[in-house]
């Protein structure tokens, strides 16, 4: 037996948004995909593994990291070429700081957006 959904006025609308950091010139630094990429590198310790998990080409991963570092002016990863066991990539201390603060920023931003959405829906129902 299929349960039928019941909606009240405006209850079925969702508000979506995208969040990213950019330079003053508008060049993208961190968006959701690049943020997830940094987390994947942190978790797997490898650019190749992170690119495979994310389904992104190694070349794009490498280019994105290079771009992030150029704009920010500091390294977010520390890369070591591999031998027989392959290379290893670590997130730098500054990179760790960026990841952690971005996580906290996104959470606070989401909380604020949720409040605004509730206010918006309440006004629609008036």
N, CA, C and O atoms as CSV, one atom per row, in Angstrom:
chain,resi,resn,atom,element,x,y,z
A,1,UNK,N,N,0.846,-1.175,0.000
A,1,UNK,CA,C,0.000,0.000,0.000
A,1,UNK,C,C,0.897,1.246,0.000
A,1,UNK,O,O,1.774,1.379,0.854
A,2,UNK,N,N,0.682,2.136,-0.937
A,2,UNK,CA,C,1.463,3.358,-1.055
A,2,UNK,C,C,0.848,4.448,-0.192
A,2,UNK,O,O,-0.354,4.705,-0.244
A,3,UNK,N,N,1.693,5.073,0.595
A,3,UNK,CA,C,1.216,6.151,1.453
A,3,UNK,C,C,1.161,7.442,0.638
A,3,UNK,O,O,2.127,7.807,-0.032
A,4,UNK,N,N,0.037,8.116,0.704
A,4,UNK,CA,C,-0.140,9.351,-0.053
A,4,UNK,C,C,0.391,10.532,0.757
A,4,UNK,O,O,0.106,10.667,1.947
A,5,UNK,N,N,1.170,11.385,0.084
A,5,UNK,CA,C,1.704,12.574,0.758
A,5,UNK,C,C,0.638,13.653,0.811
A,5,UNK,O,O,-0.110,13.864,-0.144
A,6,UNK,N,N,0.586,14.317,1.931
A,6,UNK,CA,C,-0.337,15.428,2.096
A,6,UNK,C,C,0.475,16.692,2.291
A,6,UNK,O,O,1.360,16.752,3.145
A,7,UNK,N,N,0.170,17.691,1.501
A,7,UNK,CA,C,0.884,18.958,1.591
A,7,UNK,C,C,-0.053,20.042,2.092
A,7,UNK,O,O,-1.236,20.077,1.754
A,8,UNK,N,N,0.502,20.918,2.901
A,8,UNK,CA,C,-0.226,22.127,3.237
A,8,UNK,C,C,0.289,23.207,2.302
A,8,UNK,O,O,1.280,23.011,1.599
A,9,UNK,N,N,-0.369,24.320,2.298
A,9,UNK,CA,C,0.021,25.406,1.396
A,9,UNK,C,C,1.504,25.737,1.565
A,9,UNK,O,O,1.941,26.064,2.668
A,10,UNK,N,N,2.271,25.656,0.495
A,10,UNK,CA,C,3.704,25.965,0.413
A,10,UNK,C,C,4.609,24.979,1.160
A,10,UNK,O,O,5.819,25.202,1.209
A,11,UNK,N,N,4.084,23.914,1.733
A,11,UNK,CA,C,4.940,23.000,2.494
A,11,UNK,C,C,5.871,22.190,1.602
A,11,UNK,O,O,6.882,21.672,2.077
A,12,UNK,N,N,5.548,22.074,0.326
A,12,UNK,CA,C,6.353,21.246,-0.559
A,12,UNK,C,C,7.425,22.022,-1.327
A,12,UNK,O,O,8.094,21.450,-2.188
A,13,UNK,N,N,7.599,23.303,-1.033
A,13,UNK,CA,C,8.657,24.048,-1.731
A,13,UNK,C,C,9.969,23.924,-0.972
A,13,UNK,O,O,9.983,23.863,0.257
A,14,UNK,N,N,11.042,23.890,-1.693
A,14,UNK,CA,C,12.387,23.835,-1.126
A,14,UNK,C,C,13.189,24.993,-1.697
A,14,UNK,O,O,13.025,25.372,-2.857
A,15,UNK,N,N,14.040,25.535,-0.881
A,15,UNK,CA,C,14.913,26.630,-1.308
A,15,UNK,C,C,16.325,26.067,-1.383
A,15,UNK,O,O,16.820,25.499,-0.410
A,16,UNK,N,N,16.968,26.219,-2.522
A,16,UNK,CA,C,18.327,25.733,-2.717
A,16,UNK,C,C,19.261,26.897,-2.977
A,16,UNK,O,O,18.849,27.954,-3.453
A,17,UNK,N,N,20.514,26.686,-2.658
A,17,UNK,CA,C,21.515,27.717,-2.909
A,17,UNK,C,C,22.867,27.059,-3.117
A,17,UNK,O,O,23.077,25.911,-2.728
A,18,UNK,N,N,23.772,27.791,-3.730
A,18,UNK,CA,C,25.157,27.351,-3.879
A,18,UNK,C,C,26.029,28.372,-3.169
A,18,UNK,O,O,25.736,29.567,-3.157
A,19,UNK,N,N,27.086,27.884,-2.590
A,19,UNK,CA,C,27.992,28.730,-1.831
A,19,UNK,C,C,29.404,28.489,-2.331
A,19,UNK,O,O,29.810,27.343,-2.523
A,20,UNK,N,N,30.150,29.555,-2.542
A,20,UNK,CA,C,31.543,29.410,-2.929
A,20,UNK,C,C,32.318,30.643,-2.510
A,20,UNK,O,O,31.752,31.717,-2.305
A,21,UNK,N,N,33.620,30.468,-2.389
A,21,UNK,CA,C,34.516,31.593,-2.091
A,21,UNK,C,C,35.226,31.952,-3.386
A,21,UNK,O,O,35.604,31.085,-4.174
A,22,UNK,N,N,35.395,33.243,-3.581
A,22,UNK,CA,C,36.122,33.696,-4.766
A,22,UNK,C,C,37.058,34.830,-4.388
A,22,UNK,O,O,36.941,35.438,-3.325
A,23,UNK,N,N,37.979,35.089,-5.283
A,23,UNK,CA,C,38.894,36.208,-5.081
A,23,UNK,C,C,38.149,37.509,-5.354
A,23,UNK,O,O,37.013,37.494,-5.828
A,24,UNK,N,N,38.786,38.618,-5.057
A,24,UNK,CA,C,38.168,39.915,-5.355
A,24,UNK,C,C,37.921,40.070,-6.848
A,24,UNK,O,O,37.037,40.823,-7.255
A,25,UNK,N,N,38.706,39.355,-7.677
A,25,UNK,CA,C,38.543,39.409,-9.130
A,25,UNK,C,C,37.461,38.458,-9.638
A,25,UNK,O,O,37.161,38.429,-10.832
A,26,UNK,N,N,36.877,37.681,-8.726
A,26,UNK,CA,C,35.820,36.754,-9.110
A,26,UNK,C,C,36.293,35.350,-9.434
A,26,UNK,O,O,35.489,34.505,-9.828
A,27,UNK,N,N,37.591,35.081,-9.274
A,27,UNK,CA,C,38.107,33.740,-9.539
A,27,UNK,C,C,37.689,32.803,-8.412
A,27,UNK,O,O,37.873,33.116,-7.236
A,28,UNK,N,N,37.130,31.663,-8.772
A,28,UNK,CA,C,36.645,30.694,-7.782
A,28,UNK,C,C,37.815,30.090,-7.004
A,28,UNK,O,O,38.804,29.648,-7.588
A,29,UNK,N,N,37.683,30.079,-5.682
A,29,UNK,CA,C,38.692,29.458,-4.822
A,29,UNK,C,C,38.146,28.135,-4.315
A,29,UNK,O,O,38.697,27.075,-4.610
A,30,UNK,N,N,37.074,28.196,-3.560
A,30,UNK,CA,C,36.465,26.992,-2.991
A,30,UNK,C,C,34.975,26.999,-3.312
A,30,UNK,O,O,34.269,27.969,-3.037
A,31,UNK,N,N,34.515,25.902,-3.899
A,31,UNK,CA,C,33.087,25.653,-4.056
A,31,UNK,C,C,32.833,24.280,-3.449
A,31,UNK,O,O,33.747,23.676,-2.888
A,32,UNK,N,N,31.616,23.784,-3.553
A,32,UNK,CA,C,31.304,22.498,-2.928
A,32,UNK,C,C,32.207,21.373,-3.433
A,32,UNK,O,O,32.675,20.547,-2.650
A,33,UNK,N,N,32.447,21.346,-4.739
A,33,UNK,CA,C,33.266,20.267,-5.305
A,33,UNK,C,C,34.720,20.355,-4.828
A,33,UNK,O,O,35.317,19.335,-4.482
A,34,UNK,N,N,35.284,21.545,-4.809
A,34,UNK,CA,C,36.677,21.702,-4.376
A,34,UNK,C,C,36.818,21.436,-2.879
A,34,UNK,O,O,37.837,20.908,-2.434
A,35,UNK,N,N,35.817,21.795,-2.116
A,35,UNK,CA,C,35.811,21.525,-0.687
A,35,UNK,C,C,35.791,20.012,-0.456
A,35,UNK,O,O,36.550,19.493,0.362
A,36,UNK,N,N,34.915,19.311,-1.183
A,36,UNK,CA,C,34.850,17.857,-1.079
A,36,UNK,C,C,36.151,17.213,-1.551
A,36,UNK,O,O,36.566,16.183,-1.020
A,37,UNK,N,N,36.784,17.811,-2.538
A,37,UNK,CA,C,38.079,17.319,-3.019
A,37,UNK,C,C,39.134,17.390,-1.916
A,37,UNK,O,O,39.869,16.428,-1.694
A,38,UNK,N,N,39.207,18.522,-1.232
A,38,UNK,CA,C,40.172,18.657,-0.134
A,38,UNK,C,C,39.907,17.624,0.959
A,38,UNK,O,O,40.843,17.054,1.518
A,39,UNK,N,N,38.650,17.389,1.257
A,39,UNK,CA,C,38.293,16.389,2.261
A,39,UNK,C,C,38.686,14.989,1.784
A,39,UNK,O,O,39.159,14.174,2.576
A,40,UNK,N,N,38.492,14.709,0.493
A,40,UNK,CA,C,38.873,13.403,-0.060
A,40,UNK,C,C,40.387,13.205,-0.007
A,40,UNK,O,O,40.857,12.104,0.279
A,41,UNK,N,N,41.146,14.254,-0.278
A,41,UNK,CA,C,42.612,14.171,-0.177
A,41,UNK,C,C,43.006,13.923,1.275
A,41,UNK,O,O,43.872,13.099,1.567
A,42,UNK,N,N,42.362,14.643,2.169
A,42,UNK,CA,C,42.615,14.489,3.605
A,42,UNK,C,C,42.349,13.039,4.041
A,42,UNK,O,O,43.129,12.457,4.795
A,43,UNK,N,N,41.257,12.475,3.565
A,43,UNK,CA,C,40.849,11.133,3.955
A,43,UNK,C,C,41.726,10.046,3.326
A,43,UNK,O,O,42.100,9.087,4.001
A,44,UNK,N,N,42.055,10.189,2.042
A,44,UNK,CA,C,42.743,9.130,1.306
A,44,UNK,C,C,44.255,9.329,1.192
A,44,UNK,O,O,44.980,8.384,0.879
A,45,UNK,N,N,44.735,10.547,1.443
A,45,UNK,CA,C,46.174,10.799,1.393
A,45,UNK,C,C,46.794,10.701,0.019
A,45,UNK,O,O,47.990,10.443,-0.118
A,46,UNK,N,N,45.969,10.909,-1.008
A,46,UNK,CA,C,46.469,10.757,-2.376
A,46,UNK,C,C,45.612,11.560,-3.337
A,46,UNK,O,O,44.384,11.544,-3.256
A,47,UNK,N,N,46.276,12.265,-4.254
A,47,UNK,CA,C,45.541,12.991,-5.295
A,47,UNK,C,C,44.829,12.015,-6.218
A,47,UNK,O,O,43.682,12.238,-6.605
A,48,UNK,N,N,45.517,10.929,-6.569
A,48,UNK,CA,C,44.932,9.945,-7.470
A,48,UNK,C,C,43.689,9.307,-6.839
A,48,UNK,O,O,42.651,9.194,-7.491
A,49,UNK,N,N,43.792,8.894,-5.585
A,49,UNK,CA,C,42.647,8.279,-4.904
A,49,UNK,C,C,41.497,9.273,-4.788
A,49,UNK,O,O,40.339,8.911,-4.998
A,50,UNK,N,N,41.809,10.516,-4.457
A,50,UNK,CA,C,40.761,11.536,-4.333
A,50,UNK,C,C,40.081,11.773,-5.676
A,50,UNK,O,O,38.859,11.908,-5.734
A,51,UNK,N,N,40.854,11.825,-6.753
A,51,UNK,CA,C,40.261,12.045,-8.073
A,51,UNK,C,C,39.368,10.876,-8.466
A,51,UNK,O,O,38.310,11.076,-9.063
A,52,UNK,N,N,39.790,9.648,-8.132
A,52,UNK,CA,C,38.974,8.472,-8.450
A,52,UNK,C,C,37.676,8.466,-7.648
A,52,UNK,O,O,36.606,8.216,-8.202
A,53,UNK,N,N,37.765,8.739,-6.348
A,53,UNK,CA,C,36.579,8.770,-5.488
A,53,UNK,C,C,35.604,9.847,-5.954
A,53,UNK,O,O,34.390,9.639,-5.952
A,54,UNK,N,N,36.136,10.985,-6.350
A,54,UNK,CA,C,35.289,12.106,-6.765
A,54,UNK,C,C,34.784,11.966,-8.201
A,54,UNK,O,O,33.851,12.660,-8.605
A,55,UNK,N,N,35.402,11.065,-8.970
A,55,UNK,CA,C,35.023,10.921,-10.371
A,55,UNK,C,C,35.479,12.096,-11.214
A,55,UNK,O,O,34.811,12.486,-12.172
A,56,UNK,N,N,36.626,12.659,-10.846
A,56,UNK,CA,C,37.186,13.820,-11.534
A,56,UNK,C,C,38.563,13.412,-12.068
A,56,UNK,O,O,39.276,12.643,-11.424
A,57,UNK,N,N,38.928,13.916,-13.223
A,57,UNK,CA,C,40.226,13.556,-13.776
A,57,UNK,C,C,41.358,14.080,-12.883
A,57,UNK,O,O,41.236,15.121,-12.239
A,58,UNK,N,N,42.442,13.339,-12.867
A,58,UNK,CA,C,43.618,13.734,-12.088
A,58,UNK,C,C,44.095,15.112,-12.533
A,58,UNK,O,O,44.485,15.938,-11.708
A,59,UNK,N,N,44.063,15.352,-13.832
A,59,UNK,CA,C,44.506,16.641,-14.381
A,59,UNK,C,C,43.673,17.800,-13.826
A,59,UNK,O,O,44.214,18.850,-13.481
A,60,UNK,N,N,42.349,17.599,-13.742
A,60,UNK,CA,C,41.478,18.652,-13.193
A,60,UNK,C,C,41.761,18.862,-11.713
A,60,UNK,O,O,41.824,20.001,-11.248
A,61,UNK,N,N,41.931,17.771,-10.967
A,61,UNK,CA,C,42.255,17.872,-9.544
A,61,UNK,C,C,43.529,18.674,-9.355
A,61,UNK,O,O,43.580,19.589,-8.533
A,62,UNK,N,N,44.549,18.333,-10.111
A,62,UNK,CA,C,45.840,19.018,-10.035
A,62,UNK,C,C,45.676,20.497,-10.375
A,62,UNK,O,O,46.224,21.355,-9.683
A,63,UNK,N,N,44.930,20.800,-11.429
A,63,UNK,CA,C,44.697,22.184,-11.835
A,63,UNK,C,C,43.916,22.977,-10.803
A,63,UNK,O,O,44.236,24.134,-10.529
A,64,UNK,N,N,42.889,22.357,-10.226
A,64,UNK,CA,C,42.099,23.029,-9.195
A,64,UNK,C,C,42.956,23.374,-7.984
A,64,UNK,O,O,42.873,24.481,-7.451
A,65,UNK,N,N,43.782,22.419,-7.551
A,65,UNK,CA,C,44.656,22.669,-6.395
A,65,UNK,C,C,45.653,23.784,-6.688
A,65,UNK,O,O,45.872,24.665,-5.856
A,66,UNK,N,N,46.246,23.741,-7.856
A,66,UNK,CA,C,47.208,24.775,-8.247
A,66,UNK,C,C,46.545,26.151,-8.245
A,66,UNK,O,O,47.129,27.126,-7.772
A,67,UNK,N,N,45.329,26.224,-8.774
A,67,UNK,CA,C,44.574,27.475,-8.819
A,67,UNK,C,C,44.253,27.979,-7.413
A,67,UNK,O,O,44.420,29.164,-7.125
A,68,UNK,N,N,43.790,27.078,-6.534
A,68,UNK,CA,C,43.476,27.449,-5.151
A,68,UNK,C,C,44.716,28.049,-4.490
A,68,UNK,O,O,44.651,29.108,-3.865
A,69,UNK,N,N,45.837,27.360,-4.636
A,69,UNK,CA,C,47.065,27.799,-3.984
A,69,UNK,C,C,47.582,29.121,-4.554
A,69,UNK,O,O,48.087,29.964,-3.812
A,70,UNK,N,N,47.455,29.299,-5.868
A,70,UNK,CA,C,47.886,30.563,-6.481
A,70,UNK,C,C,47.078,31.741,-5.948
A,70,UNK,O,O,47.640,32.783,-5.608
A,71,UNK,N,N,45.763,31.575,-5.876
A,71,UNK,CA,C,44.900,32.665,-5.427
A,71,UNK,C,C,45.109,32.956,-3.943
A,71,UNK,O,O,45.202,34.117,-3.543
A,72,UNK,N,N,45.183,31.895,-3.121
A,72,UNK,CA,C,45.336,32.081,-1.681
A,72,UNK,C,C,46.743,32.532,-1.293
A,72,UNK,O,O,46.924,33.203,-0.277
A,73,UNK,N,N,47.731,32.165,-2.094
A,73,UNK,CA,C,49.108,32.559,-1.794
A,73,UNK,C,C,49.812,31.639,-0.805
A,73,UNK,O,O,50.848,32.002,-0.247
A,74,UNK,N,N,49.257,30.454,-0.586
A,74,UNK,CA,C,49.912,29.460,0.270
A,74,UNK,C,C,49.497,28.064,-0.165
A,74,UNK,O,O,48.478,27.882,-0.831
A,75,UNK,N,N,50.302,27.086,0.221
A,75,UNK,CA,C,50.032,25.699,-0.135
A,75,UNK,C,C,48.938,25.119,0.753
A,75,UNK,O,O,48.938,25.321,1.967
A,76,UNK,N,N,48.006,24.396,0.137
A,76,UNK,CA,C,46.982,23.686,0.898
A,76,UNK,C,C,47.286,22.191,0.954
A,76,UNK,O,O,46.732,21.464,1.778
A,77,UNK,N,N,48.167,21.746,0.071
A,77,UNK,CA,C,48.591,20.348,0.090
A,77,UNK,C,C,50.106,20.269,0.026
A,77,UNK,O,O,50.776,21.167,-0.485
A,78,UNK,N,N,50.623,19.181,0.553
A,78,UNK,CA,C,52.051,18.871,0.497
A,78,UNK,C,C,52.163,17.547,-0.244
A,78,UNK,O,O,51.774,16.503,0.279
A,79,UNK,N,N,52.701,17.590,-1.474
A,79,UNK,CA,C,52.733,16.423,-2.350
A,79,UNK,C,C,54.125,15.787,-2.327
A,79,UNK,O,O,55.144,16.475,-2.382
A,80,UNK,N,N,54.138,14.464,-2.244
A,80,UNK,CA,C,55.386,13.707,-2.318
A,80,UNK,C,C,55.231,12.667,-3.416
A,80,UNK,O,O,54.358,11.802,-3.356
A,81,UNK,N,N,56.089,12.766,-4.414
A,81,UNK,CA,C,56.035,11.799,-5.523
A,81,UNK,C,C,56.301,10.402,-4.991
A,81,UNK,O,O,57.062,10.202,-4.044
A,82,UNK,N,N,55.656,9.455,-5.625
A,82,UNK,CA,C,55.747,8.082,-5.141
A,82,UNK,C,C,56.808,7.266,-5.842
A,82,UNK,O,O,57.256,7.591,-6.942
A,83,UNK,N,N,57.180,6.233,-5.195
A,83,UNK,CA,C,58.062,5.226,-5.771
A,83,UNK,C,C,57.212,4.019,-6.079
A,83,UNK,O,O,56.177,4.129,-6.737
A,84,UNK,N,N,57.645,2.873,-5.607
A,84,UNK,CA,C,56.921,1.638,-5.902
A,84,UNK,C,C,55.526,1.604,-5.272
A,84,UNK,O,O,54.628,0.949,-5.799
A,85,UNK,N,N,55.340,2.298,-4.158
A,85,UNK,CA,C,54.044,2.304,-3.473
A,85,UNK,C,C,53.164,3.487,-3.860
A,85,UNK,O,O,52.047,3.613,-3.358
A,86,UNK,N,N,53.638,4.333,-4.724
A,86,UNK,CA,C,52.857,5.490,-5.139
A,86,UNK,C,C,53.137,6.695,-4.261
A,86,UNK,O,O,53.816,6.586,-3.240
A,87,UNK,N,N,52.611,7.848,-4.663
A,87,UNK,CA,C,52.844,9.088,-3.936
A,87,UNK,C,C,51.878,9.251,-2.787
A,87,UNK,O,O,50.920,8.495,-2.624
A,88,UNK,N,N,52.166,10.262,-2.004
A,88,UNK,CA,C,51.297,10.586,-0.876
A,88,UNK,C,C,51.097,12.099,-0.865
A,88,UNK,O,O,52.011,12.859,-1.185
A,89,UNK,N,N,49.916,12.515,-0.502
A,89,UNK,CA,C,49.598,13.937,-0.423
A,89,UNK,C,C,48.962,14.215,0.923
A,89,UNK,O,O,48.019,13.538,1.333
A,90,UNK,N,N,49.485,15.212,1.598
A,90,UNK,CA,C,48.954,15.624,2.893
A,90,UNK,C,C,48.336,17.007,2.762
A,90,UNK,O,O,48.772,17.822,1.950
A,91,UNK,N,N,47.331,17.256,3.558
A,91,UNK,CA,C,46.797,18.605,3.664
A,91,UNK,C,C,47.714,19.359,4.623
A,91,UNK,O,O,48.024,18.868,5.709
A,92,UNK,N,N,48.145,20.548,4.220
A,92,UNK,CA,C,49.020,21.350,5.078
A,92,UNK,C,C,48.248,21.875,6.286
A,92,UNK,O,O,47.024,21.763,6.354
A,93,UNK,N,N,48.971,22.437,7.219
A,93,UNK,CA,C,48.323,23.031,8.397
A,93,UNK,C,C,47.347,24.134,7.973
A,93,UNK,O,O,46.237,24.228,8.499
A,94,UNK,N,N,47.773,24.962,7.021
A,94,UNK,CA,C,46.875,26.019,6.511
A,94,UNK,C,C,45.670,25.413,5.789
A,94,UNK,O,O,44.557,25.929,5.885
A,95,UNK,N,N,45.900,24.318,5.067
A,95,UNK,CA,C,44.813,23.633,4.389
A,95,UNK,C,C,43.819,23.053,5.381
A,95,UNK,O,O,42.608,23.141,5.178
A,96,UNK,N,N,44.332,22.457,6.458
A,96,UNK,CA,C,43.476,21.912,7.522
A,96,UNK,C,C,42.639,23.032,8.139
A,96,UNK,O,O,41.445,22.869,8.390
A,97,UNK,N,N,43.280,24.151,8.372
A,97,UNK,CA,C,42.589,25.307,8.952
A,97,UNK,C,C,41.469,25.781,8.010
A,97,UNK,O,O,40.368,26.105,8.455
A,98,UNK,N,N,41.766,25.815,6.725
A,98,UNK,CA,C,40.781,26.219,5.716
A,98,UNK,C,C,39.600,25.252,5.711
A,98,UNK,O,O,38.448,25.686,5.719
A,99,UNK,N,N,39.872,23.953,5.699
A,99,UNK,CA,C,38.803,22.948,5.682
A,99,UNK,C,C,37.921,23.093,6.918
A,99,UNK,O,O,36.698,23.180,6.803
A,100,UNK,N,N,38.530,23.118,8.090
A,100,UNK,CA,C,37.767,23.171,9.330
A,100,UNK,C,C,36.920,24.442,9.431
A,100,UNK,O,O,35.750,24.393,9.811
A,101,UNK,N,N,37.519,25.560,9.091
A,101,UNK,CA,C,36.775,26.815,9.175
A,101,UNK,C,C,35.673,26.895,8.120
A,101,UNK,O,O,34.626,27.495,8.363
A,102,UNK,N,N,35.901,26.298,6.957
A,102,UNK,CA,C,34.874,26.278,5.923
A,102,UNK,C,C,33.703,25.403,6.372
A,102,UNK,O,O,32.547,25.737,6.112
A,103,UNK,N,N,33.996,24.279,7.048
A,103,UNK,CA,C,32.941,23.415,7.590
A,103,UNK,C,C,32.084,24.208,8.579
A,103,UNK,O,O,30.855,24.176,8.512
A,104,UNK,N,N,32.735,24.909,9.485
A,104,UNK,CA,C,32.007,25.704,10.482
A,104,UNK,C,C,31.228,26.842,9.825
A,104,UNK,O,O,30.086,27.112,10.197
A,105,UNK,N,N,31.844,27.502,8.855
A,105,UNK,CA,C,31.187,28.586,8.131
A,105,UNK,C,C,29.934,28.084,7.429
A,105,UNK,O,O,28.879,28.712,7.521
A,106,UNK,N,N,30.040,26.950,6.723
A,106,UNK,CA,C,28.887,26.385,6.007
A,106,UNK,C,C,27.759,26.036,6.970
A,106,UNK,O,O,26.587,26.272,6.674
A,107,UNK,N,N,28.113,25.475,8.117
A,107,UNK,CA,C,27.088,25.104,9.103
A,107,UNK,C,C,26.363,26.345,9.622
A,107,UNK,O,O,25.135,26.354,9.714
A,108,UNK,N,N,27.114,27.385,9.960
A,108,UNK,CA,C,26.505,28.633,10.430
A,108,UNK,C,C,25.663,29.272,9.331
A,108,UNK,O,O,24.572,29.782,9.590
A,109,UNK,N,N,26.175,29.241,8.112
A,109,UNK,CA,C,25.456,29.802,6.976
A,109,UNK,C,C,24.148,29.049,6.762
A,109,UNK,O,O,23.104,29.660,6.533
A,110,UNK,N,N,24.206,27.713,6.838
A,110,UNK,CA,C,23.008,26.901,6.660
A,110,UNK,C,C,21.975,27.217,7.737
A,110,UNK,O,O,20.784,27.318,7.443
A,111,UNK,N,N,22.423,27.373,8.981
A,111,UNK,CA,C,21.499,27.726,10.072
A,111,UNK,C,C,20.802,29.056,9.785
A,111,UNK,O,O,19.594,29.189,9.982
A,112,UNK,N,N,21.574,30.032,9.321
A,112,UNK,CA,C,21.002,31.347,9.005
A,112,UNK,C,C,20.018,31.243,7.841
A,112,UNK,O,O,18.949,31.851,7.876
A,113,UNK,N,N,20.372,30.481,6.819
A,113,UNK,CA,C,19.487,30.299,5.669
A,113,UNK,C,C,18.195,29.611,6.103
A,113,UNK,O,O,17.110,29.991,5.664
A,114,UNK,N,N,18.308,28.604,6.961
A,114,UNK,CA,C,17.110,27.905,7.449
A,114,UNK,C,C,16.154,28.866,8.142
A,114,UNK,O,O,14.941,28.770,7.957
A,115,UNK,N,N,16.685,29.792,8.937
A,115,UNK,CA,C,15.837,30.782,9.604
A,115,UNK,C,C,15.141,31.693,8.598
A,115,UNK,O,O,13.958,31.999,8.742
A,116,UNK,N,N,15.873,32.115,7.594
A,116,UNK,CA,C,15.303,32.994,6.569
A,116,UNK,C,C,14.222,32.248,5.781
A,116,UNK,O,O,13.192,32.830,5.439
A,117,UNK,N,N,14.449,30.977,5.497
A,117,UNK,CA,C,13.463,30.174,4.765
A,117,UNK,C,C,12.185,30.030,5.587
A,117,UNK,O,O,11.087,30.164,5.048
A,118,UNK,N,N,12.316,29.758,6.888
A,118,UNK,CA,C,11.135,29.652,7.754
A,118,UNK,C,C,10.345,30.954,7.750
A,118,UNK,O,O,9.116,30.944,7.684
A,119,UNK,N,N,11.059,32.075,7.821
A,119,UNK,CA,C,10.411,33.392,7.806
A,119,UNK,C,C,9.686,33.610,6.472
A,119,UNK,O,O,8.561,34.108,6.443
A,120,UNK,N,N,10.333,33.238,5.389
A,120,UNK,CA,C,9.761,33.383,4.053
A,120,UNK,C,C,8.478,32.554,3.939
A,120,UNK,O,O,7.453,33.058,3.479
A,121,UNK,N,N,8.532,31.298,4.352
A,121,UNK,CA,C,7.346,30.439,4.263
A,121,UNK,C,C,6.221,30.952,5.152
A,121,UNK,O,O,5.051,30.901,4.771
A,122,UNK,N,N,6.574,31.448,6.337
A,122,UNK,CA,C,5.561,31.992,7.247
A,122,UNK,C,C,4.852,33.174,6.605
A,122,UNK,O,O,3.632,33.299,6.709
A,123,UNK,N,N,5.613,34.045,5.940
A,123,UNK,CA,C,5.008,35.209,5.285
A,123,UNK,C,C,4.117,34.788,4.115
A,123,UNK,O,O,3.097,35.423,3.851
A,124,UNK,N,N,4.501,33.722,3.420
A,124,UNK,CA,C,3.672,33.237,2.319
A,124,UNK,C,C,2.315,32.755,2.810
A,124,UNK,O,O,1.310,32.895,2.113
A,125,UNK,N,N,2.291,32.188,4.009
A,125,UNK,CA,C,1.055,31.622,4.551
A,125,UNK,C,C,0.127,32.684,5.139
A,125,UNK,O,O,-1.041,32.395,5.402
A,126,UNK,N,N,0.614,33.891,5.348
A,126,UNK,CA,C,-0.219,34.953,5.941
A,126,UNK,C,C,-1.301,35.414,4.987
A,126,UNK,O,O,-2.087,36.299,5.326
